[in-house]
């Protein structure tokens, strides 16, 4: 960041960009987490909103950089795979943003796995993310799974 010569002040264009970054992150956080009377919105839905209105609010560059950094499937998001298993995204793959590393927690028969397995979708050409899943709407009775959901909400 270049400062104005001989001073500690930033150029107004730099301040405007910092402000837009802070507002973008604040809006993302506010929309993806439950706040009082408002339901949260899943990250991919927020990105869709940003992309549809990026010209008006944040600019194409900032939205694109946020998606590159956070990913459409950020850690902590539950996803349903095309083989009907459900897992928790635990890491993103920088080269393949739509192919995260997933901890598979629920098998295709909707049974909680006592020993979850790690699946790197970048290394598996057949399995891919079908959709994101709102963990509050998963109908799994297993107590360990419910605890994992509560912990994932707290951690994120």
Protein Blocks (a to p, Z undefined) as FASTA:
>chain_A
ZZdehiabdcfklmmmmmmmmmmmmmmmmmmpcehjbccddfklmmmmmmmmmmmmnopk
lmmmmmmmnopadghiacddfkopacddfbdcfklmmlccdddfbdfkopacfbacdddf
klmmkbccfbdcdfklpccfbfklmmmmmmmmmmZZ
